[in-house]
């Protein structure tokens, strides 16, 4: 029969001769210090990353809040004005009740002539300035 080994048997320590033990100890300690510094920097990096994520979430909430406040402000304090005012053309054509000879030649030429606006093409800024002057003059008349 085979003999059973006891679990708690003690083995004798093995010793080895190390050349320059002080240099080896210094190298091991410097490596341990470097690893500790790296772990510390990693922890600082993780903390910075978490602060960045929290700050971005806060910024997103603030931007969303600003957007809703701006929308509410625009809806409550500025009137809704269409971008372009409707242009109505009034053309006069002779009807059956109105004989042709009662219309003057001048009126006939005006009805046959295409309606052209002689306004010079204004830039957006010039157009807005003109509208502002018109509104101010109407306000002054009131």
C-alpha positions as CSV (number, residue, x, y, z in Angstrom):
1,X,0.0,0.0,0.0
2,X,1.0,3.5,-0.6
3,X,1.6,5.8,2.2
4,X,-0.7,8.8,2.4
5,X,0.9,12.3,2.6
6,X,-0.3,14.5,5.2
7,X,-1.6,17.9,4.1
8,X,0.2,19.8,6.8
9,X,3.6,18.5,6.2
10,X,6.3,21.1,6.4
11,X,9.0,21.4,3.7
12,X,12.4,22.7,4.3
13,X,13.1,26.2,2.9
14,X,15.3,26.4,-0.1
15,X,18.1,29.0,-0.1
16,X,19.8,30.4,-3.2
17,X,22.8,32.6,-3.6
18,X,22.0,35.9,-5.2
19,X,24.7,38.1,-6.7
20,X,24.4,41.7,-5.6
21,X,21.4,41.5,-3.4
22,X,21.3,45.2,-2.6
23,X,21.0,46.1,-6.3
24,X,18.2,43.4,-6.7
25,X,16.3,44.9,-3.7
26,X,16.7,48.4,-5.1
27,X,15.3,47.3,-8.5
28,X,12.4,45.4,-7.0
29,X,11.5,48.5,-4.8
30,X,11.8,50.9,-7.7
31,X,9.5,48.7,-9.7
32,X,7.1,48.6,-6.8
33,X,7.2,52.4,-6.6
34,X,6.6,52.8,-10.3
35,X,3.7,50.4,-10.2
36,X,2.2,52.3,-7.3
37,X,2.6,55.6,-9.1
38,X,0.9,54.1,-12.2
39,X,-2.0,52.8,-10.1
40,X,-2.3,56.3,-8.5
41,X,-2.3,58.0,-12.0
42,X,-4.9,55.4,-13.2
43,X,-7.2,56.2,-10.3
44,X,-6.8,59.9,-10.9
45,X,-7.6,59.3,-14.6
46,X,-10.7,57.3,-13.7
47,X,-11.8,60.1,-11.3
48,X,-11.2,62.7,-14.0
49,X,-13.2,60.7,-16.5
50,X,-16.1,60.4,-14.0
51,X,-16.0,64.2,-13.4
52,X,-16.0,64.8,-17.2
53,X,-19.1,62.5,-17.6
54,X,-20.9,64.3,-14.8
55,X,-20.0,67.7,-16.2
56,X,-21.2,66.7,-19.7
57,X,-24.5,65.4,-18.3
58,X,-24.9,68.7,-16.4
59,X,-24.1,70.7,-19.5
60,X,-26.7,68.6,-21.5
61,X,-29.4,69.3,-18.9
62,X,-28.5,73.0,-18.8
63,X,-28.6,73.2,-22.6
64,X,-32.0,71.4,-22.7
65,X,-33.3,73.8,-20.1
66,X,-32.0,76.8,-22.0
67,X,-33.6,75.5,-25.2
68,X,-37.0,75.2,-23.5
69,X,-36.7,78.6,-21.8
70,X,-35.7,80.2,-25.1
71,X,-38.7,78.5,-26.9
72,X,-41.1,79.7,-24.1
73,X,-39.6,83.2,-24.3
74,X,-40.0,83.4,-28.0
75,X,-43.6,82.1,-27.9
76,X,-44.6,84.5,-25.2
77,X,-42.8,87.7,-26.1
78,X,-42.5,87.7,-29.9
79,X,-45.5,87.7,-32.2
80,X,-45.7,85.1,-35.0
81,X,-45.0,86.9,-38.2
82,X,-45.0,85.2,-41.5
83,X,-41.8,85.3,-43.4
84,X,-43.3,86.7,-46.5
85,X,-46.4,88.8,-46.6
86,X,-49.0,87.7,-49.2
87,X,-48.9,89.8,-52.3
88,X,-52.3,90.6,-53.8
89,X,-52.6,91.7,-57.4
90,X,-55.6,93.6,-58.4
91,X,-56.3,93.5,-62.1
92,X,-59.2,95.1,-63.7
93,X,-60.8,93.4,-66.6
94,X,-63.9,94.6,-68.4
95,X,-67.0,92.7,-67.6
96,X,-70.1,92.0,-69.7
97,X,-72.0,94.7,-68.0
98,X,-69.3,97.2,-68.7
99,X,-68.9,98.0,-72.4
100,X,-65.4,98.2,-73.8
101,X,-65.8,101.8,-75.0
102,X,-66.3,103.1,-71.5
103,X,-62.7,102.1,-70.5
104,X,-60.2,104.6,-71.3
105,X,-57.2,103.8,-73.5
106,X,-54.9,104.4,-70.5
107,X,-56.7,101.9,-68.3
108,X,-56.7,99.4,-71.1
109,X,-53.0,99.7,-71.6
110,X,-52.4,99.3,-67.8
111,X,-54.5,96.1,-67.7
112,X,-52.7,94.6,-70.7
113,X,-49.2,95.6,-69.5
114,X,-47.7,93.1,-67.1
115,X,-47.3,94.4,-63.6
116,X,-43.7,95.0,-62.7
117,X,-42.3,96.2,-59.5
118,X,-39.6,98.7,-60.0
119,X,-38.1,98.2,-56.5
120,X,-34.3,97.6,-56.6
121,X,-33.3,94.2,-55.3
122,X,-32.2,94.8,-51.7
123,X,-30.0,92.6,-49.6
124,X,-31.5,91.0,-46.5
125,X,-30.0,93.6,-44.2
126,X,-31.2,96.5,-46.3
127,X,-34.7,95.0,-46.5
128,X,-34.8,94.6,-42.7
129,X,-33.5,98.1,-42.2
130,X,-36.3,99.4,-44.5
131,X,-38.9,97.4,-42.7
132,X,-37.6,98.8,-39.4
133,X,-37.8,102.4,-40.7
134,X,-41.4,101.7,-41.9
135,X,-42.5,100.4,-38.6
136,X,-40.8,103.3,-36.8
137,X,-42.6,105.8,-39.1
138,X,-45.9,104.2,-38.5
139,X,-45.2,104.2,-34.7
140,X,-44.4,107.9,-34.9
141,X,-47.7,108.6,-36.7
142,X,-49.7,107.1,-33.8
